[in-house]
Amino acid sequence: MIKISPSVLACDFSKLGEEVARVEDGGADLLHLDVMDGIFVPNITFGAPIISAIRKKSALFFDVHLMITTPARYIDDFVKAGADLITIHYESCDNHIEVLKAIRAAGVKASISIKPATPAFILEPLLEYVDMVLVMTVEPGFGGQAFIPETMDSVRTVAQMIQQKGLNVDIEVDGGITPETIKIAYDAGARVFVAGSSVFKAPDAADAIAALRRAVE
């Protein structure tokens, strides 16, 4: 069973509510919300107020990806805005366990992400504190990038560590996910797929999401 999480980073922001409804009606399982501060990554997107506004219009599971420095400062804001899961980056802070515990204590699911160059084995001590691991399959910061095949080594490493520990932790991948690349990531162990351009840039979101599902059948 796979889950598709369209990234609003690729949507038409002038029609944000309509775009979210389009993927929700099209069969999306989650909605991926990329929060960027222009410091941790070289781009600025949106914050908690925008997520709060979308929450009023959507029943989708909100997959909130914080690409920001010292994320502990804003956990409460994003929980109040309607996040169902919050992902922090391993590279964004030093107090990972403390932040992950705070996310769970706030009543939402916790996730941690690594950039393509970060070795996956460093996540091993954190796996018991997360519900999901997000492996970036592009350099975080901008949508529309090409899938980096070498990141599948990280997916396989994470999958092996999860299995060895007997944990129930999802693996998500984000970046360059298309009907051509999703099977590669699925075979490596991913089950949650962030798809931005391949869904939001498609004329029919339902057809695009269905094509992703068919590619791993």
Residue pairs with C-beta under 8 A, 6 or more apart in sequence:
1 191
2 186
2 191
2 192
2 193
2 212
2 213
2 216
3 29
3 30
3 170
3 191
3 192
3 193
4 27
4 28
4 29
4 30
4 193
4 195
4 199
4 209
4 212
4 213
5 28
5 29
5 30
5 31
5 32
5 63
5 172
5 192
5 193
5 194
5 195
6 23
6 28
6 31
6 32
6 194
6 195
6 196
6 199
6 200
6 205
6 209
7 32
7 33
7 34
7 143
7 174
7 194
7 195
7 196
7 200
8 16
8 19
8 20
8 31
8 32
8 33
8 34
8 54
8 196
8 200
9 32
9 34
9 45
9 143
9 196
10 143
10 144
10 196
10 197
10 199
10 200
10 201
11 19
11 20
11 200
12 19
12 200
13 19
16 50
16 53
16 54
17 54
17 57
19 200
20 31
20 54
20 57
20 58
20 60
21 57
21 58
22 205
23 31
23 60
23 199
23 200
23 205
23 209
24 31
24 58
24 59
24 60
25 205
25 206
26 199
26 204
26 205
26 206
26 207
26 208
26 209
27 206
27 209
27 210
28 60
28 199
28 205
28 209
29 60
29 61
29 192
30 60
30 61
30 62
30 63
30 84
30 85
30 192
31 54
31 58
31 60
31 61
31 62
31 63
32 63
32 65
32 174
32 194
32 196
33 46
33 51
33 54
33 62
33 63
33 64
33 65
33 83
34 45
34 65
34 67
35 45
35 46
35 47
35 51
35 64
35 65
35 66
35 67
35 68
35 78
36 43
36 44
36 45
36 67
36 68
36 140
36 141
37 44
37 67
37 68
37 69
38 44
39 68
39 69
40 67
40 68
40 69
40 89
40 91
40 92
41 67
41 140
41 141
42 141
43 141
43 142
47 74
47 77
48 74
48 77
48 78
48 80
48 81
49 81
51 62
51 64
51 78
51 81
51 82
51 83
52 80
52 81
52 82
54 62
54 82
55 62
55 81
55 82
61 84
61 85
62 82
62 83
62 84
62 85
63 84
63 85
63 87
63 172
63 192
63 194
64 78
64 83
64 84
64 85
64 86
64 87
65 87
65 113
65 134
65 174
65 194
66 74
66 78
66 86
66 87
66 88
66 89
66 92
67 89
67 92
67 140
67 141
68 74
68 92
69 92
69 93
70 92
70 93
71 86
71 88
71 89
71 92
71 93
71 99
72 93
72 95
72 98
72 99
72 102
75 86
75 99
75 102
75 103
75 106
76 106
78 86
79 86
79 103
79 106
79 107
79 108
83 108
84 108
84 109
85 108
85 109
85 110
85 111
85 131
85 132
86 103
86 108
86 109
86 110
86 111
87 111
87 112
87 113
87 132
87 134
88 96
88 99
88 100
88 103
88 110
88 111
88 112
88 113
89 112
89 113
89 114
89 115
89 140
90 96
90 112
90 113
90 114
90 118
90 122
90 123
90 126
91 114
91 115
91 118
93 99
96 112
96 126
96 129
97 125
97 126
97 129
100 110
100 112
100 126
100 129
100 130
101 110
101 129
103 109
103 110
104 110
104 129
109 131
109 132
110 129
110 130
110 131
110 132
111 130
111 131
111 132
111 133
111 134
111 172
112 123
112 126
112 130
112 133
112 134
113 133
113 134
113 135
113 136
113 140
113 174
114 120
114 122
114 123
114 133
114 134
114 135
114 136
114 154
115 136
115 139
115 140
116 136
116 137
116 138
116 139
116 148
116 150
116 151
116 154
118 154
119 154
120 135
120 153
120 154
120 155
120 157
120 158
120 161
121 157
121 161
123 133
123 158
123 161
124 161
127 133
127 161
127 162
127 165
127 167
127 169
128 165
128 167
130 169
131 169
131 170
132 169
132 170
132 171
132 172
132 192
133 158
133 162
133 169
133 170
133 171
133 172
134 172
134 173
134 174
134 194
135 151
135 154
135 155
135 158
135 171
135 172
135 173
135 174
135 190
136 151
136 173
136 174
136 175
137 147
137 148
137 151
137 173
137 174
137 175
137 176
137 177
137 181
137 185
138 145
138 146
138 147
138 148
138 174
138 175
138 176
139 145
139 175
140 174
140 175
143 196
143 197
144 196
144 197
145 175
145 176
146 176
147 175
147 176
147 177
147 178
147 181
147 184
148 175
148 176
149 184
151 173
152 184
152 185
152 188
155 171
155 173
155 185
155 188
155 189
155 190
156 188
156 189
158 171
158 189
159 171
159 188
159 189
162 169
162 171
170 191
170 192
171 189
171 190
171 191
171 192
172 190
172 191
172 192
172 193
172 194
173 185
173 190
173 192
173 193
173 194
174 194
175 194
177 185
177 193
177 194
177 195
177 196
177 198
177 212
178 195
178 198
178 212
179 198
179 211
179 212
179 214
179 215
180 215
182 193
182 195
182 212
182 215
182 216
183 215
183 216
185 193
186 193
186 216
193 212
195 208
195 209
195 212
198 208
198 212
199 205
199 208
199 209
199 212
202 208
